[in-house]
């Protein structure tokens, strides 16, 4: 068809697929209308990138002196926005093909025209004719004036109201590149405000490689440092970038900057803050890593690219391998997203392990702030549990107060006959060491890990083992400790003096079980107690006392968890006296037996009815003071 003059533009019908696409874009595709500006800026950046590459290949281009940039002008009174780029531009045929049909030109076709060797450093996003239609969410009509960089092109204008037709007419006298003029709808007038435009640019397009200017002022002044080689970035640049994306004032604690081509092309810059804001009472932290594709924001504070337990991280991840849906607001390929999640998580865990070895004091500071997140990961993330286990830190009987030990350190100094890793939970180190559960370990000189948080026992129960060694709680009823030389020496020194004989001990245990009834599952002689009269232990090896405390706090009662075993120490004077008291005054002996059980439950951190306990203790005190 012959080209007509500017006074008589040609009118065309949109391709049927474009009509459908327009309806979807305008009414349901995008959740945020402001996305239109991101899309148009991205198209402009594509065009600039194409021109940069084309100018290298061709000797002469039109308007070669123009700076490569995007300019945005807004008129609040006329309710218009104009987005101009000095990119490769489009001739008449390209305007018709790109904006009247789907996926004819744009970056995808442009790529296919390049030889493999020419693709280096060409970074293109999306397909021009797709994101462009987002303009009709906010505009009643759109005009596109474009002139190709070819010397023989004269420039044309494409215009449409998005209602089914578009027109193309010659537009001589314009510069190289593309100018998009939006006549805004009444309810979209806010987008003609300079402050709104700058906010959208900073949120979505702040790291576009080319200058984006609003009324001559460059808005995207922060560099995408993650895309630069590490050798070209100063510590000050890293710190400034962290403060920018994290809205922080302090330097980060750790920084991980890496790039990989396989299994995905990824550039990532991740930071660990110095403070855990959840601990400071600011509520649950939202994910702090943003997902980019070629420096254009795809998803802010993405919840998909890292597991939830790493929500304390701040930073950016840029991947050109992720296929995006037509709006760039949701990722199409869940399998690829899962792969990205896995690659990032494994790389971060490896980094933390390296930091723990290289800078143990700094890692300790990290653990104090963010250890709770790793514990959450150990409980919830089966896939990464082995790597997380290496990063866990706890106090133990072999460390100084406040110092921690890794599971690997513990395993490396286990005694010759020791096959398991032992731990015990308590509200504090002092409470644990004053309690009865560590007596057997002290006697055998066995190291025991102190778990001081309620979640710790859930962590160990989910881990199950470390380095092939089972993790066992010291309050298990089936615990069998190895007989070490230290234990044999202590036994020889103490001998059997001052102890009930086996028959008397068994008789006392049987009687106490009858007295205590359903409150205990079994009463038996203890093989672990040294100085304490009695302890309660868990017949169920899985449920520890600390886990039971947490579950009780959620409103579940004692009987739902079953009864405990009560272990008694036949060497202790209290049990020897109780055996005699049973013969002399069985009623009072029953009162003492009940008190022994309640005392043992309290030492295990389990609550008992305080009214009954206090009333009984007064009766015992009254009896003990009668003869004074």
MARMI-661697 format. One line per field, with one value per residue (C-alpha): x, z, y; residue number from 1. Coordinates in pm, 1 decimal. Layout:
east = [X ...]
up = [Z ...]
north = [Y ...]
num = [NUM ...]
//
This chain:
east = [0.0 140.2 248.2 16.8 97.9 85.8 -252.1 -396.8 -271.9 -335.9 -569.1 -529.2 -713.8 -523.8 -439.3 -708.5 -462.4 -366.1 -729.9 -751.0 -419.8 -526.3 -838.1 -638.7 -367.3 -607.6 -849.1 -679.8 -312.9 -132.8 -206.7 -45.4 -121.6 212.4 383.8 316.7 607.2 846.1 745.0 794.6 1129.9 1238.4 1142.0 1345.0 1644.4 1610.5 1614.7 1922.5 2102.9 2018.2 2151.1 2471.3 2533.4 2424.8 2650.2 2949.4 2857.5 2771.5 2997.5 2732.0 2401.5 2157.7 2202.4 2511.0 2599.3 2292.7 2360.6 2210.5 1941.9 1572.2 1389.8 1048.8 837.8 500.4 233.3 -13.0 -240.3 -270.9 -250.0 20.9 342.8 612.4 883.0 1166.4 1464.4 1753.3 1770.5 1762.5 1418.9 1163.8 1074.2 720.3 716.5 854.6 592.7 319.2 475.1 580.8 270.8 2.7 96.5 243.1 605.1 707.9 1005.2 1127.3 1422.0 1341.2 1356.7 1649.0 1846.5 1781.8 1939.0 2267.5 2545.9 2646.0 2971.8 2789.2 2572.9 2837.0 2729.5 2387.2 2136.8 1775.1 1449.3 1109.9 930.5 851.7 491.0 389.6 487.4 396.2 23.8 37.1 23.6 -348.3 -415.8 -361.1 -401.0 -706.7 -479.9 -116.3 107.2 443.4 681.3 985.5 1275.3 1515.3 1889.4 1923.0 2024.0 1739.0 1446.5 1228.2 1026.4 664.2 390.5 177.4 -143.9 -428.3 -698.3 -667.4 -1017.0 -934.2 -759.1 -434.3 -298.5 45.3 150.1 479.5 638.8 938.4 1183.8 1210.4 1530.4 1655.9 1477.8 1124.3 891.6 578.9 309.7 38.8 -287.1 -390.6 -734.6 -910.4 -850.7 -480.0 -392.7 -159.1 93.1 155.7 307.2 683.7 710.4 505.2 716.5 1040.2 908.8 816.4 1155.3 1340.7 1130.2 1135.9 1399.5 1661.9 1940.1 1873.2 2212.2 2119.5 2035.8 1664.2 1596.3 1289.4 1287.7 1661.7 1747.3 1890.9 1682.4 1858.4 2183.0 2261.5 2472.2 2384.9 2703.8 2606.1 2657.6 3014.1 3324.2 3414.4 3761.8 3609.3 3396.0 3527.4 3423.2 3260.8 3049.9 2937.3 2844.0 2660.6 2465.8 2370.7 2249.5 2045.6 1862.8 1828.1 1742.1 2015.9 2272.0 2527.2 2762.3 2649.6 2792.8 2858.9 2852.6 2827.4 2877.9 2893.2 2806.0 2747.2 2650.9 2540.7 2292.9 2148.1 2291.7 2285.6 2438.8 2372.0 2472.1 2348.1 2403.8 2362.4 2265.1 2420.2 2086.8 1801.1 1498.4 1266.3 1458.6 1411.0 1034.6 958.6 749.3 814.8 1072.9 957.2 1184.2 1449.4 1596.2 1472.4 1458.1 1580.5 1608.6 1875.1 1864.4 1487.0 1290.8 1071.1 966.4 1039.4 1101.4 1062.9 933.4 1010.2 1382.4 1497.4 1340.3 1145.3 1399.6 1650.5 1417.7 1675.1 1896.3 1904.6 2022.7 1951.0 1943.8 1958.1 1893.2 1842.0 1743.5 1405.2 1117.2 859.0 491.8 363.0 340.4 679.6 502.9 495.3 746.2 623.9 845.4 816.1 1082.9 1333.8 1236.2 1292.8 1631.3 1723.0 1614.0 1829.2 2138.5 2120.3 2056.0 2340.4 2581.1 2488.0 2522.1 2864.1 2961.9 2853.5 3049.0 3357.8 3308.3 3268.2 3608.9 3784.8 3636.7 3497.5 3445.0 3252.2 3048.7 2969.2 2826.8 2618.1 2499.4 2390.6 2173.2 2051.8 2101.1 1726.9 1669.5 1909.9 1728.3 1401.7 1560.6 1682.4 1325.1 1146.6 1390.4 1461.1 1662.6 1923.5 1920.6 2267.9 2432.9 2245.4 2354.1 2718.9 2636.8 2459.3 2631.1 2557.2 2719.8 2838.7 2989.1 3334.7 3298.6 3326.1 2998.5 2891.4 3118.1 2972.3 3069.6 2972.3 2843.3 3157.7 3377.6 3181.1 3203.3 3576.1 3647.9 3405.8 3542.4 3653.6 3345.6 3101.3 2868.5 2607.3 2593.6 2415.1 2221.9 1998.6 1763.8 1723.9 1640.5 2005.5 2347.5 2340.2 2005.7 2124.9 2447.9 2264.4 2014.2 2027.9 2050.4 2417.7 2542.0 2603.9 2787.7 3013.3 3090.4 3188.5 3354.5 3123.5 3057.3 2693.2 2545.3 2332.7 2024.7 1896.1 1605.4 1276.7 1322.4 1658.5 1511.4 1283.3 1594.0 1776.4 1473.8 1444.0 1816.1 1813.4 2186.6 2503.5 2795.8 2638.0 2601.6 2258.7 2152.8 2008.1 1845.6 1972.8 1616.0 1542.4 1429.6 1624.8 1955.7 2255.0 2579.2 2917.0 3125.5 3433.1 3753.0 3647.0 3315.7 3484.4 3730.6 3449.9 3254.1 3554.1 3610.7 3247.9 3181.8 2846.1 2835.4 2528.8 2299.6 1982.3 2046.4 1893.3 1594.3 1511.1 1550.7 1318.7 1062.1 1069.4 1030.4 731.4 565.5 622.6 466.9 154.1 143.7 191.2 -47.1 -123.4 103.1 400.4 441.8 715.8 935.0 1274.9 1626.1 1843.7 2176.6 2261.4 2200.2 2493.9 2393.1 2021.5 1743.5 1526.6 1456.9 1176.9 1265.9 1072.2 973.0 919.3 1264.9 1129.9 947.1 1184.1 1080.7 1151.3 937.7 661.5 686.6 633.9 340.0 184.1 219.2 2.9 -280.9 -243.0 -251.2 -17.2 -214.3 -203.5 171.6 163.6 319.7 689.0 923.8 1054.0 1408.7 1520.1 1869.0 1899.8 2223.0 2060.9 1979.3 1626.6 1543.0 1707.7 1507.3 1189.2 1233.3 1244.2 961.0 740.0 750.7 703.4 443.5 317.1 71.7 344.0 575.9 311.7 319.0 699.2 679.2 435.2 668.8 968.1 779.8 671.4 1024.8 1156.7 896.1 993.2 1360.0 1259.8 1099.0 747.6 473.8 272.4 -33.4 120.1 -167.7 -122.0 256.6 254.4 -3.2 193.6 526.8 374.4 260.8 611.5 763.1 517.6 611.5 984.8 958.6 758.9 1060.7 1262.1]
up = [0.0 -95.2 186.3 240.3 352.1 714.7 648.6 547.9 788.2 713.1 951.7 1039.1 1242.5 1532.5 1487.8 1656.8 1917.7 1998.8 2064.6 2317.6 2469.1 2504.4 2692.3 2927.0 2987.8 3052.3 3276.4 3453.8 3380.6 3600.9 3970.3 3985.0 3719.2 3777.1 3614.4 3277.3 3334.4 3417.5 3095.6 2877.3 3039.7 2986.1 2619.4 2593.9 2758.2 2511.5 2222.0 2360.4 2407.3 2050.5 1920.3 2122.5 1962.0 1614.2 1620.7 1671.9 1370.1 1128.6 1017.6 1004.7 1190.3 1201.8 1485.7 1608.9 1833.0 2056.4 2413.2 2500.8 2754.0 2840.4 2903.9 3067.7 3057.8 3228.0 3199.8 3490.0 3327.2 2995.6 3172.9 2944.1 2989.3 2722.7 2735.0 2486.3 2417.9 2176.7 2090.6 1765.9 1664.1 1429.5 1067.8 935.3 885.7 1231.7 1391.0 1223.7 1302.5 1659.1 1777.5 1566.0 1602.0 1875.9 1896.3 1541.6 1631.8 1967.2 2143.5 2063.9 1684.5 1717.0 1892.2 1618.1 1364.2 1551.3 1498.2 1810.7 1836.3 1823.5 2129.8 2382.0 2610.5 2447.1 2733.8 2621.7 2804.7 2691.3 2365.4 2273.6 2168.6 2489.9 2771.5 2553.7 2579.1 2954.9 2852.3 2780.8 3148.4 3218.6 2878.3 2661.6 2361.4 2281.3 2012.2 1920.9 1712.1 1597.6 1355.5 1279.0 1315.1 944.0 734.7 483.7 730.3 765.7 1080.3 1138.8 1399.8 1528.2 1712.6 1876.6 2140.3 2212.6 2083.0 1791.7 1533.5 1495.3 1238.3 1093.7 921.9 815.2 1080.6 924.1 1115.6 1433.0 1597.2 1615.0 1866.9 1999.4 2171.1 2340.1 2427.9 2669.9 2710.7 3056.7 3166.9 3424.4 3702.9 3612.4 3643.8 3938.4 3696.4 3545.3 3872.6 3879.6 4231.0 4132.1 3823.1 4021.0 4285.2 4024.8 3855.1 4182.9 4277.0 3952.1 3717.2 3944.2 3811.7 3437.5 3269.9 3083.4 3244.3 3305.7 3325.5 3449.3 3339.1 3277.8 3619.0 3625.4 3864.8 3857.6 4017.6 4210.6 4020.2 3992.1 4169.3 4164.5 3785.5 3812.5 3866.6 4234.6 4162.4 4042.2 4351.8 4658.6 5016.2 5029.4 4722.3 4877.6 5201.0 5024.9 4815.7 5124.9 5303.1 4995.9 4954.3 5327.2 5438.5 5696.1 5862.2 5968.0 5767.7 5707.3 5912.2 5615.6 5237.9 4970.3 4607.9 4345.4 3986.2 3825.4 3478.9 3571.8 3644.2 3608.1 3508.6 3838.0 3975.5 4347.1 4613.8 4958.3 5291.6 5653.5 5873.7 6213.8 6396.6 6409.8 6411.1 6515.1 6843.3 6885.3 6882.3 6532.2 6439.5 6180.4 5923.5 5562.0 5295.5 5202.6 4872.2 4544.7 4218.0 3901.4 3538.0 3355.4 3626.4 3599.4 3913.0 3873.2 4231.9 4533.9 4861.8 4683.5 4896.0 4628.0 4563.3 4918.1 5193.3 5455.8 5729.2 5536.1 5547.6 5745.2 5435.7 5232.1 4874.7 4509.8 4280.7 3906.2 3673.0 3298.4 3280.8 3448.2 3199.8 3307.6 3242.7 3011.9 3290.7 3446.0 3781.6 3828.8 3736.9 3484.7 3555.8 3914.7 3856.2 3764.8 4063.9 4288.0 4124.4 4184.0 4547.1 4588.3 4424.8 4633.6 4961.5 4915.5 4816.6 5120.6 5360.6 5215.2 5260.2 5624.9 5689.1 5537.2 5749.4 6065.5 5998.3 5885.0 6134.5 6433.2 6649.1 6374.7 6315.9 6687.8 6658.5 6364.0 6559.8 6856.0 6629.3 6365.6 6509.3 6570.6 6192.5 6130.9 6396.8 6220.2 5899.5 6067.7 6175.1 5854.0 5566.6 5511.9 5194.2 5359.9 5708.8 5687.4 5584.1 5849.7 6117.7 6057.8 6141.0 6473.2 6793.2 7159.2 7497.7 7650.8 7967.7 7808.6 7717.0 7929.5 8005.1 7702.2 7464.7 7209.1 7035.1 6697.3 6656.5 6456.1 6743.9 6986.1 6760.3 6716.8 7089.0 7180.8 7409.8 7269.1 7373.9 7311.9 7014.7 7067.2 7107.1 7429.2 7511.4 7787.3 7790.8 8066.2 8124.9 8193.2 8218.3 8595.2 8625.7 8411.7 8603.4 8936.9 8821.7 8839.7 8467.9 8428.1 8726.7 8528.0 8259.0 8510.1 8669.9 8333.1 8209.6 7907.2 7729.9 7716.2 7506.4 7685.8 7487.2 7638.3 7405.4 7378.9 7001.5 7048.1 7133.3 6829.5 6622.5 6757.3 6720.1 6353.3 6291.0 6449.8 6397.2 6302.8 6123.8 6177.4 6552.5 6715.3 6908.8 7243.2 7519.0 7873.3 8002.8 7792.5 7989.8 7771.0 7793.2 7837.7 7893.3 7820.5 8117.6 8095.6 8300.7 8502.4 8594.7 8696.4 8914.8 9083.6 9143.7 9303.1 9535.9 9645.7 9673.3 9785.2 10133.9 10242.6 9979.7 9996.2 9888.0 9560.2 9719.4 9939.9 9645.7 9427.7 9707.3 9762.1 9390.8 9369.0 9670.1 9534.7 9205.1 9388.0 9587.9 9287.0 9067.8 8723.1 8783.2 8680.9 8427.7 8618.4 8927.7 8906.5 9044.9 8866.1 8707.0 8637.1 8962.3 9185.5 9434.1 9370.8 9521.6 9209.8 8853.7 8603.5 8256.7 7935.6 7836.1 7484.8 7347.4 7107.6 7348.4 7575.8 7878.3 7700.6 7404.0 7647.1 7813.8 7478.3 7394.5 7737.1 7689.4 7380.7 7607.1 7602.3 7933.7 8101.9 8034.9 7662.4 7674.6 7894.3 8234.3 8317.8 8461.2 8808.0 8877.3 9242.4 9388.0 9652.3 9779.3 9875.6 10249.4 10163.8 9991.2 10263.4 10526.3 10318.8 10315.2 10696.6 10727.9 10516.0 10791.6 11076.6 10933.8 10591.2 10563.1 10611.4 10385.1 10110.7 10156.9 10118.7 9805.2 9645.8 9730.1 9579.4 9250.2 9243.0 9321.9 9035.4 8798.6 8897.1 8835.9 8488.4 8429.8 8431.7 8625.4 8904.3 9092.8 9331.2 9580.7 9638.9 9647.3 9903.6 10126.5 10127.6 10195.9 10501.4 10637.2 10592.6 10760.9 11047.3 11100.9 11084.7 11351.1 11609.7 11787.1 11783.6]
north = [0.0 338.7 571.5 869.2 1223.0 1341.9 1503.8 1168.6 901.8 538.1 357.3 -12.8 -272.0 -425.1 -791.1 -1002.1 -1125.1 -766.1 -673.9 -955.8 -855.5 -493.6 -595.3 -819.1 -557.3 -271.2 -457.4 -747.9 -816.7 -566.1 -528.7 -181.6 78.2 251.6 -46.2 122.4 361.5 77.9 -97.8 208.5 288.5 -73.1 -47.9 271.7 104.2 -184.3 58.2 235.7 -94.6 -194.5 135.8 104.6 -231.6 -122.5 184.6 -40.6 -253.3 31.2 310.1 580.5 630.5 920.0 1170.1 986.2 1280.3 1239.2 1118.8 780.4 864.6 864.2 1191.2 1223.7 1536.0 1580.4 1845.0 1840.0 2095.5 1907.6 1567.3 1435.4 1238.6 1221.5 952.3 1003.8 778.9 829.2 462.8 267.2 395.9 237.7 295.2 280.5 -95.2 -159.8 64.9 -135.0 -471.1 -395.6 -211.3 -371.6 -735.8 -952.0 -1062.0 -965.4 -756.5 -641.4 -794.9 -1156.8 -1112.8 -873.3 -1141.2 -1393.7 -1155.8 -1140.8 -1389.8 -1581.6 -1389.8 -1056.7 -1122.5 -1022.7 -741.3 -710.3 -694.9 -685.4 -734.9 -852.8 -779.8 -421.6 -462.7 -638.2 -401.6 -105.9 -181.9 -111.7 255.6 215.7 144.3 512.9 681.0 758.3 791.0 719.6 867.9 717.8 928.3 732.4 767.9 487.0 532.4 448.8 745.2 698.4 706.4 1018.5 939.6 838.2 872.7 584.0 680.9 490.9 518.2 145.1 78.1 -151.6 64.4 258.1 499.9 565.8 886.0 1045.0 1266.3 1443.5 1656.3 1447.7 1319.7 964.5 743.9 714.9 960.8 824.6 1079.6 968.9 1162.6 1051.2 942.6 1157.6 904.7 879.5 1247.4 1175.3 1022.6 1365.0 1482.7 1509.2 1361.6 1056.0 994.7 1017.8 779.7 517.8 549.6 505.8 205.8 12.3 154.8 304.5 81.6 108.7 153.3 472.2 808.5 866.9 1239.6 1421.6 1785.7 1759.1 1610.0 1256.0 1047.9 709.8 820.0 499.7 250.0 -117.0 -220.0 -586.8 -588.7 -457.7 -673.8 -692.8 -559.3 -230.8 -166.6 12.5 -63.6 279.2 197.2 -130.9 44.6 326.9 77.8 -122.8 190.7 279.9 -52.5 -126.6 227.2 179.4 400.3 138.1 -77.2 -436.4 -720.3 -950.5 -907.5 -1176.5 -1068.4 -1338.9 -1419.7 -1756.5 -1880.5 -2232.1 -2373.7 -2021.3 -1686.1 -1498.5 -1181.8 -1147.1 -898.9 -998.3 -824.6 -932.6 -633.4 -578.1 -577.1 -826.3 -599.8 -882.3 -898.8 -526.0 -566.7 -437.6 -739.2 -1004.7 -898.7 -888.4 -1041.5 -788.0 -910.6 -761.9 -955.5 -784.5 -884.1 -687.3 -416.4 -368.9 -448.3 -754.3 -819.4 -605.2 -789.1 -1120.8 -1406.5 -1665.8 -1647.0 -1728.4 -1939.9 -1749.8 -1817.8 -1602.1 -1302.7 -1102.5 -1064.3 -745.2 -710.3 -779.1 -1080.9 -1026.0 -1318.6 -1299.2 -1666.7 -1634.3 -1630.4 -1377.6 -1358.1 -1090.4 -832.1 -912.0 -920.6 -1295.9 -1561.9 -1815.0 -2112.4 -2234.1 -2498.3 -2228.5 -2018.9 -2321.1 -2374.1 -2010.6 -2044.7 -2354.5 -2202.8 -1885.2 -2068.1 -2316.2 -2041.8 -1833.2 -2127.2 -2206.7 -1841.9 -1841.7 -2161.3 -1996.2 -1685.0 -1893.2 -2049.6 -1731.7 -1483.0 -1675.4 -1365.5 -1191.1 -1506.0 -1518.4 -1166.2 -1288.6 -1592.9 -1382.9 -1171.3 -1416.2 -1764.8 -1788.3 -1770.4 -2060.0 -2259.5 -2184.7 -2312.4 -2630.7 -2705.6 -2606.3 -2661.6 -3029.7 -2976.0 -2752.5 -2903.8 -3069.0 -2741.0 -2542.9 -2792.3 -2695.9 -2334.6 -2396.4 -2284.0 -2367.8 -2343.1 -2668.4 -2809.0 -2770.8 -2402.6 -2093.3 -1913.2 -1714.1 -1907.8 -2145.0 -2465.4 -2609.8 -2963.4 -3040.7 -2920.1 -3137.2 -3443.7 -3391.7 -3428.7 -3706.2 -3976.1 -4310.2 -4508.1 -4225.6 -4274.8 -4002.3 -3625.3 -3526.0 -3210.0 -3076.9 -2780.3 -2523.1 -2157.2 -2074.0 -2231.8 -2190.9 -2367.7 -2657.5 -2705.1 -2693.1 -2956.1 -3334.6 -3413.5 -3326.3 -3528.7 -3844.1 -3648.7 -3476.3 -3809.1 -3956.0 -3635.0 -3638.1 -3311.2 -3206.6 -2926.6 -2669.2 -2569.1 -2247.8 -2166.6 -2361.7 -2401.1 -2574.9 -2913.2 -2893.4 -2820.7 -3126.3 -3351.0 -3249.5 -3291.2 -3636.5 -3678.8 -3499.7 -3657.6 -3999.8 -3948.9 -3940.8 -3632.3 -3742.4 -3538.2 -3603.0 -3640.7 -3948.6 -4247.8 -4491.5 -4307.7 -4538.0 -4353.6 -4514.4 -4617.2 -4399.3 -4437.1 -4131.9 -4298.0 -4623.6 -4434.5 -4238.0 -4558.6 -4726.2 -4432.7 -4410.6 -4782.8 -4917.8 -4763.6 -4574.6 -4723.3 -4926.1 -5280.0 -5392.2 -5565.7 -5261.6 -5024.0 -5230.8 -5255.4 -4878.6 -4812.7 -5047.7 -4885.0 -4531.2 -4631.7 -4748.5 -4424.0 -4194.7 -4391.2 -4244.3 -3944.1 -4157.6 -4430.3 -4609.7 -4563.7 -4727.6 -4716.0 -4461.3 -4545.0 -4183.8 -3990.8 -3904.4 -3632.5 -3570.0 -3783.6 -3816.3 -3699.3 -3737.3 -3866.7 -3907.5 -4260.7 -4120.9 -4051.6 -3786.2 -3555.7 -3364.1 -3162.5 -2833.7 -2937.9 -3032.3 -2691.6 -2521.6 -2744.5 -2689.7 -2315.0 -2351.1 -2470.4 -2848.1 -3034.8 -3279.4 -3594.8 -3528.9 -3589.8 -3897.6 -3961.7 -3952.7 -4207.0 -4121.7 -4235.0 -4253.0 -4253.3 -4533.8 -4374.6 -4047.3 -3999.6 -3883.1 -4212.2 -4418.1 -4227.2 -4264.1 -4641.1 -4636.3 -4380.8 -4602.4 -4864.6 -4615.2 -4373.2 -4469.0 -4178.3 -3922.7 -4125.8 -4092.1 -3714.3 -3713.1 -3932.0 -3687.7 -3401.3 -3581.6 -3618.3 -3253.7 -3137.0 -3348.8 -3206.1 -2852.5 -2931.1 -3051.1 -2712.7 -2855.0 -2680.9 -2838.3 -2713.6 -2454.7 -2471.9 -2844.3 -2808.5 -2527.1 -2692.5 -3017.0 -2844.7 -2672.7 -3008.0 -3147.4 -2840.3 -2866.8 -3230.9 -3157.0 -2882.3 -3078.4 -3212.2 -2889.8]
num = [1 2 3 4 5 6 7 8 9 10 11 12 13 14 15 16 17 18 19 20 21 22 23 24 25 26 27 28 29 30 31 32 33 34 35 36 37 38 39 40 41 42 43 44 45 46 47 48 49 50 51 52 53 54 55 56 57 58 59 60 61 62 63 64 65 66 67 68 69 70 71 72 73 74 75 76 77 78 79 80 81 82 83 84 85 86 87 88 89 90 91 92 93 94 95 96 97 98 99 100 101 102 103 104 105 106 107 108 109 110 111 112 113 114 115 116 117 118 119 120 121 122 123 124 125 126 127 128 129 130 131 132 133 134 135 136 137 138 139 140 141 142 143 144 145 146 147 148 149 150 151 152 153 154 155 156 157 158 159 160 161 162 163 164 165 166 167 168 169 170 171 172 173 174 175 176 177 178 179 180 181 182 183 184 185 186 187 188 189 190 191 192 193 194 195 196 197 198 199 200 201 202 203 204 205 206 207 208 209 210 211 212 213 214 215 216 217 218 219 220 221 222 223 224 225 226 227 228 229 230 231 232 233 234 235 236 237 238 239 240 241 242 243 244 245 246 247 248 249 250 251 252 253 254 255 256 257 258 259 260 261 262 263 264 265 266 267 268 269 270 271 272 273 274 275 276 277 278 279 280 281 282 283 284 285 286 287 288 289 290 291 292 293 294 295 296 297 298 299 300 301 302 303 304 305 306 307 308 309 310 311 312 313 314 315 316 317 318 319 320 321 322 323 324 325 326 327 328 329 330 331 332 333 334 335 336 337 338 339 340 341 342 343 344 345 346 347 348 349 350 351 352 353 354 355 356 357 358 359 360 361 362 363 364 365 366 367 368 369 370 371 372 373 374 375 376 377 378 379 380 381 382 383 384 385 386 387 388 389 390 391 392 393 394 395 396 397 398 399 400 401 402 403 404 405 406 407 408 409 410 411 412 413 414 415 416 417 418 419 420 421 422 423 424 425 426 427 428 429 430 431 432 433 434 435 436 437 438 439 440 441 442 443 444 445 446 447 448 449 450 451 452 453 454 455 456 457 458 459 460 461 462 463 464 465 466 467 468 469 470 471 472 473 474 475 476 477 478 479 480 481 482 483 484 485 486 487 488 489 490 491 492 493 494 495 496 497 498 499 500 501 502 503 504 505 506 507 508 509 510 511 512 513 514 515 516 517 518 519 520 521 522 523 524 525 526 527 528 529 530 531 532 533 534 535 536 537 538 539 540 541 542 543 544 545 546 547 548 549 550 551 552 553 554 555 556 557 558 559 560 561 562 563 564 565 566 567 568 569 570 571 572 573 574 575 576 577 578 579 580 581 582 583 584 585 586 587 588 589 590 591 592 593 594 595 596 597 598 599 600 601 602 603 604 605 606 607 608 609 610 611 612 613 614 615 616 617 618 619 620 621 622 623 624 625 626 627 628]
//
